[in-house]
């Protein structure tokens, strides 16, 4: 009987609990969506605009005038008078009476600099009193060094070659004995030879010179000097008005050789490079052997040389002592080369 009564009650709770849970969920959803407090937007107030008063520049109506004189009270013309007023430079030059005038200045006093060629720079402070000022330089005028008149005279000369060959394009260089930093010292001069070895300079300054001759391929350079003597001494020349012709006898020597393979065949086109034994960095222009395997290098001042010969994989190097006005015949060994069969 009791069990029969509890069944409707249980059925009733089974229906009420889901409805209550659904109601609770809807209520929470509505509160979460519409019940939160809405924050008002932040009000930003713009900054108050600053009202700046206009900039009033100082009046630039002041005038500075005066006269620049030396310690003897004589006016100095063409003197530079300069100053800086309100970060603005002003300058002028004195006239023939030493007078100067600067306008459009801001109120002084002013620090004035006076610059004159014959005097040391002078700095003076001048008041703003609307008076004519006398600026007296404290130091006496300096005597500036003067160059003596450069005496020149024409030069004519000729070069005599030591070995057969043309001197066309060879360069004659005249280097003054006096150092260039000395006042009135002559300056270096250069001129070219014609095919016959003749040369000329119309206005060579009178003085003492060291004379050197460079081959055509070494023009504008400093070596090799074909005129230098076998003892190492250079050729000197004292140039004067009415001087005689300058005659230069070259002291150069040369090398000659024949390049062949082990079978005695000439190696045409074999490369020959000559360099100074004392200064290996000084290398002469390379030469190639002719159809008979021969070659000649003629622009060699007296001295010792390294001679490198190469043809294909074959190469050798020999030394040679070249004497003045002579040609050394090189004894070259046959080169080991491979010929096409």
C-alpha positions in Angstrom: 0.0 0.0 0.0 2.9 2.4 0.9 4.8 1.3 -2.2 1.9 2.2 -4.4 1.7 5.7 -2.9 5.5 6.4 -3.4 5.5 5.7 -7.2 3.5 8.9 -8.2 5.8 11.0 -5.9 8.9 9.6 -7.5 7.5 10.3 -11.0 6.7 13.8 -9.9 10.4 14.5 -8.7 11.7 13.0 -11.9 9.9 15.7 -13.8 10.6 18.6 -11.4 14.4 18.2 -11.2 15.2 18.6 -14.9 12.9 21.6 -15.1 14.6 23.2 -12.2 18.1 22.6 -13.6 17.0 24.1 -17.0 15.5 27.1 -15.3 18.7 27.7 -13.2 20.9 27.5 -16.4 18.7 29.9 -18.3 18.7 32.4 -15.4 22.5 32.2 -15.2 22.9 32.7 -19.0 20.6 35.7 -19.0 22.4 37.2 -16.0 25.9 36.6 -17.6 24.8 38.2 -20.9 22.8 41.1 -19.8 23.4 41.6 -16.1 27.1 42.6 -16.3 28.0 46.3 -15.8 28.9 48.1 -18.9 32.0 50.3 -18.4 31.6 53.8 -19.8 34.3 54.8 -22.4 37.3 56.8 -21.2 37.0 60.4 -21.9 40.2 61.9 -23.3 40.5 65.6 -22.9 42.9 67.2 -25.5 45.8 69.2 -24.2 45.4 72.9 -24.0 47.0 74.6 -27.0 50.1 76.6 -25.9 50.0 80.2 -27.0 53.6 81.2 -27.8 54.5 84.8 -28.2 56.3 85.7 -31.4 60.1 85.7 -31.3 61.5 89.2 -31.3 65.0 89.3 -32.9 67.4 91.8 -31.6 67.9 94.8 -33.8 70.9 94.7 -36.0 71.5 98.3 -36.7 74.9 98.9 -35.1 77.9 100.0 -37.1 81.6 99.4 -36.5 84.0 101.6 -38.3 87.7 102.4 -37.9 91.2 102.4 -39.4 93.9 99.7 -39.3 97.5 101.1 -39.0 100.9 99.6 -38.4 103.2 100.3 -35.4 104.4 103.3 -37.3 100.8 104.6 -37.6 100.9 104.2 -41.4 97.5 102.9 -42.8 97.4 99.3 -44.0 95.3 98.5 -47.0 93.8 95.2 -48.0 93.6 94.0 -44.4 90.9 91.5 -43.5 88.7 92.7 -40.6 86.3 90.0 -39.3 84.1 89.4 -36.3 81.2 87.2 -35.1 78.0 88.9 -33.8 75.0 86.8 -32.6 76.6 83.7 -34.3 76.7 85.6 -37.6 80.0 86.3 -39.3 80.8 89.7 -40.7 83.9 90.7 -42.6 85.4 93.4 -44.9 88.7 94.6 -46.2 90.4 98.0 -45.6 90.8 100.5 -48.4 93.9 102.3 -49.5 93.6 104.6 -46.4 93.3 101.6 -44.0 89.6 102.4 -43.4 86.9 99.7 -42.8 83.2 99.7 -42.0 80.8 96.9 -40.9 77.1 97.5 -40.8 74.0 95.5 -39.7 75.6 94.3 -36.4 73.9 93.3 -33.2 74.8 95.4 -30.1 78.5 94.9 -29.0 81.1 94.9 -27.7 82.9 92.9 -30.5 85.9 90.6 -30.7 87.6 91.7 -33.9 90.4 89.8 -35.8 92.7 91.6 -38.2 94.6 89.5 -40.7 97.3 90.9 -42.9 99.8 89.1 -45.1 102.9 90.9 -43.6 101.7 90.8 -40.0 100.7 88.2 -37.4 96.9 87.8 -36.9 95.8 90.4 -34.3 92.7 90.1 -32.0 91.2 93.1 -30.3 88.0 93.9 -28.4 86.2 97.0 -29.6 83.4 98.7 -27.6 80.0 99.6 -29.0 80.3 103.4 -28.6 79.6 104.7 -32.1 83.1 106.0 -32.4 85.7 105.6 -35.1 88.4 103.2 -33.8 92.0 103.0 -34.6 93.4 99.4 -34.6 97.2 99.5 -34.3 99.0 96.3 -35.1 101.8 95.6 -32.6 104.3 93.9 -34.8 106.4 95.3 -37.6 105.8 94.3 -41.2 107.7 91.1 -42.1 109.8 90.9 -45.3 108.5 88.1 -47.4 111.1 85.8 -49.1 111.5 86.5 -52.8 112.5 84.2 -55.5 115.4 85.3 -57.6 114.8 85.4 -61.3 115.2 82.0 -62.8 117.9 82.1 -65.4 117.4 79.7 -68.3 119.3 78.8 -71.3 118.7 76.4 -74.2 120.2 72.9 -74.2 121.0 70.7 -77.1 122.6 67.3 -77.0 122.9 63.9 -78.5 123.1 60.3 -77.2 125.6 57.9 -78.7 124.3 54.3 -78.3 126.7 51.6 -77.0 125.1 48.9 -79.2 123.5 49.0 -82.6 119.9 50.0 -82.5 117.6 53.0 -82.7 117.2 55.5 -79.9 113.8 56.7 -81.1 111.7 57.4 -78.0 114.5 57.1 -75.5 114.2 59.6 -72.6 116.9 61.9 -71.3 116.2 62.9 -67.6 118.0 65.8 -65.9 117.7 65.7 -62.1 118.9 68.8 -60.2 121.7 68.2 -57.7 120.1 70.7 -55.2 117.1 69.3 -53.3 113.7 70.5 -54.5 112.8 72.0 -51.2 115.5 74.7 -51.5 114.4 78.1 -52.8 115.4 78.7 -56.4 116.5 75.1 -56.9 116.1 73.9 -60.5 113.3 71.5 -61.3 113.7 68.1 -63.0 113.3 68.0 -66.8 112.7 65.2 -69.3 112.9 65.2 -73.0 112.8 62.5 -75.8 115.4 61.5 -78.3 114.8 61.4 -82.1 115.9 58.3 -84.1 119.4 59.8 -84.4 119.7 60.3 -80.6 119.4 64.1 -80.7 117.4 66.0 -78.1 116.8 69.6 -77.0 115.3 71.7 -74.2 114.7 75.4 -75.0 114.5 76.8 -71.4 116.5 74.6 -69.0 117.3 76.4 -65.8 120.9 77.1 -65.1 122.4 74.7 -62.5 124.0 71.3 -61.9 122.2 68.1 -62.9 122.5 64.4 -62.9 121.8 63.0 -66.3 120.3 59.6 -67.0 118.9 57.9 -70.2 116.0 55.5 -70.1 114.9 53.2 -72.9 111.6 53.9 -74.7 109.8 51.2 -72.7 110.8 52.8 -69.4 109.8 56.4 -70.1 108.6 58.4 -67.1 110.3 55.9 -64.8 113.6 55.9 -62.9 115.5 52.9 -64.2 117.3 51.4 -66.0 119.8 54.2 -66.5 121.7 53.3 -69.7 124.2 56.2 -69.2 125.4 55.1 -65.7 129.1 54.2 -65.7 130.3 50.7 -65.0 131.7 51.9 -61.6 128.2 53.1 -60.6 128.9 56.8 -60.9 126.2 58.9 -62.8 126.7 61.4 -65.6 126.8 65.0 -64.3 126.2 68.2 -66.2 126.6 71.9 -65.3 124.3 73.9 -67.4 125.1 77.6 -68.1 124.4 80.3 -70.6 126.3 79.5 -73.8 127.0 76.0 -72.7 128.3 73.5 -75.2 126.3 70.6 -76.5 125.7 67.8 -74.0 127.1 64.5 -75.4 126.1 61.3 -73.6 127.9 58.0 -74.4 125.8 55.1 -73.2 127.3 52.4 -71.1 124.7 49.7 -71.6 125.5 46.1 -72.5 123.3 43.2 -73.6 122.6 39.5 -73.7 122.3 37.0 -76.6 121.3 33.4 -76.6 119.8 30.5 -78.6 117.1 28.3 -77.2 116.9 24.7 -78.6 115.6 21.3 -77.5 117.6 18.2 -76.9 117.5 17.3 -80.6 119.0 20.6 -81.5 115.8 22.1 -83.0 115.2 25.8 -82.4 112.4 26.6 -80.0 110.7 29.5 -81.6 108.6 31.6 -79.2 110.5 30.5 -76.1 110.0 33.0 -73.3 113.0 34.9 -71.9 112.7 37.0 -68.8 115.7 39.1 -67.4 115.8 40.6 -63.9 118.4 42.3 -61.9 120.4 40.0 -59.6 120.7 42.8 -56.9 117.0 43.8 -57.2 114.9 40.9 -58.5 111.8 43.0 -58.5 113.2 45.0 -61.4 112.2 42.9 -64.4 112.8 43.8 -68.1 110.1 43.3 -70.7 110.0 39.6 -71.7 111.2 38.7 -75.1 110.5 35.7 -77.4 112.9 33.6 -79.3 112.8 34.1 -83.1 112.5 31.3 -85.7 116.1 30.3 -85.2 115.6 30.3 -81.4 117.7 33.4 -80.9 117.0 36.4 -78.7 118.7 39.6 -77.6 118.2 41.9 -74.6 120.1 45.2 -75.1 118.9 47.6 -72.5 121.1 46.4 -69.6 123.4 48.7 -67.6 126.6 47.0 -66.4 125.9 44.5 -63.7 124.7 41.0 -62.8 121.5 39.5 -64.1 119.2 36.5 -63.8 118.0 35.0 -67.1 115.0 32.7 -67.0 114.1 30.7 -70.1 110.9 28.7 -70.6 109.5 26.6 -73.5 106.5 24.4 -72.6 107.4 22.2 -69.6 111.2 22.9 -70.1 112.8 25.7 -68.2 116.2 26.8 -66.9 117.7 29.9 -65.2 121.3 31.2 -65.6 123.2 34.2 -64.3 125.2 36.6 -66.5 127.6 39.4 -65.7 127.1 42.2 -68.3 130.0 44.5 -68.9 129.8 48.0 -70.4 129.3 48.2 -74.2 129.5 44.4 -74.7 127.1 41.6 -75.4 127.3 38.4 -73.4 126.7 35.2 -75.2 124.7 32.8 -73.0 125.5 29.1 -72.9 122.0 27.7 -72.6 121.4 24.0 -72.1 118.9 22.2 -74.3 115.4 22.2 -72.9 113.4 19.1 -72.4 110.2 19.6 -74.4 107.7 17.3 -76.0 106.9 17.8 -79.7 103.8 16.6 -81.5 104.5 13.4 -83.4 
